[in-house]
Amino acid sequence: MTATTNETFRLSRIYAEGWNMANRLATREVETLDFRKLATLNPYSLEPDRKRWTSGFTEALTEERPVTKLRKRP
């Protein structure tokens, strides 16, 4: 991997961390979320990491996903 490829991959993992954090929050937590709370959830303090995590987090909250049905056990 080249340096650029390594950096792209690293940033994609940071985005995924933000996405996963948003998906772990309960609906009631999301409804009361403000910028101060978001800042405390983001583990990154330097750019571009901080911005990438925030992008993953906010895009997970705004994307519509279909509800999946549970499978019955045989």
C-alpha positions as CSV (number, residue, x, y, z in Angstrom):
1,M,0.0,0.0,0.0
2,T,1.1,3.5,-0.7
3,A,1.0,6.3,1.9
4,T,-2.1,7.8,0.2
5,T,-3.8,4.4,0.2
6,N,-3.0,3.8,3.8
7,E,-4.3,7.3,4.8
8,T,-7.5,6.7,2.8
9,F,-8.1,3.4,4.5
10,R,-7.4,4.8,7.9
11,L,-9.9,7.6,7.4
12,S,-12.5,5.1,6.2
13,R,-12.1,3.2,9.5
14,I,-12.6,6.5,11.4
15,Y,-15.7,7.2,9.4
16,A,-17.0,3.7,10.2
17,E,-16.3,4.3,13.9
18,G,-18.6,7.4,13.8
19,W,-21.2,5.5,11.9
20,N,-21.2,2.7,14.4
21,M,-21.4,5.0,17.3
22,A,-24.6,6.7,15.9
23,N,-26.2,3.3,15.3
24,R,-25.5,2.2,18.9
25,L,-27.3,5.2,20.4
26,A,-30.9,4.7,21.5
27,T,-33.6,6.8,19.7
28,R,-34.2,8.9,22.8
29,E,-30.5,9.8,23.0
30,V,-30.5,10.8,19.3
31,E,-33.6,13.1,19.8
32,T,-31.8,15.0,22.6
33,L,-28.4,15.2,20.9
34,D,-26.8,18.6,20.6
35,F,-23.4,19.8,19.3
36,R,-21.8,19.7,22.8
37,K,-22.9,16.1,23.3
38,L,-21.6,15.2,19.9
39,A,-18.3,16.8,20.7
40,T,-17.9,14.6,23.8
41,L,-18.7,11.4,21.8
42,N,-16.0,12.1,19.2
43,P,-12.8,10.6,20.4
44,Y,-10.6,12.6,17.8
45,S,-9.3,16.0,18.6
46,L,-7.3,16.7,15.4
47,E,-8.3,17.2,11.8
48,P,-9.0,15.4,9.4
49,D,-9.8,12.6,11.8
50,R,-12.4,14.6,13.8
51,K,-14.2,15.8,10.7
52,R,-14.3,12.3,9.2
53,W,-15.7,10.7,12.4
54,T,-18.4,13.4,12.6
55,S,-19.3,12.8,8.9
56,G,-19.8,9.1,9.6
57,F,-21.9,9.8,12.7
58,T,-24.2,12.4,11.1
59,E,-24.7,10.5,7.9
60,A,-25.7,7.4,9.8
61,L,-28.4,9.4,11.5
62,T,-29.7,10.9,8.3
63,E,-29.8,7.8,6.1
64,E,-33.1,6.0,5.8
65,R,-32.7,2.3,6.2
66,P,-35.4,-0.3,5.7
67,V,-36.6,-2.3,8.7
68,T,-35.5,-5.8,8.5
69,K,-37.7,-8.7,9.6
70,L,-36.5,-11.2,12.1
71,R,-36.1,-14.8,10.7
72,K,-38.0,-17.5,12.5
73,R,-35.9,-20.3,13.8
74,P,-36.5,-23.6,12.2
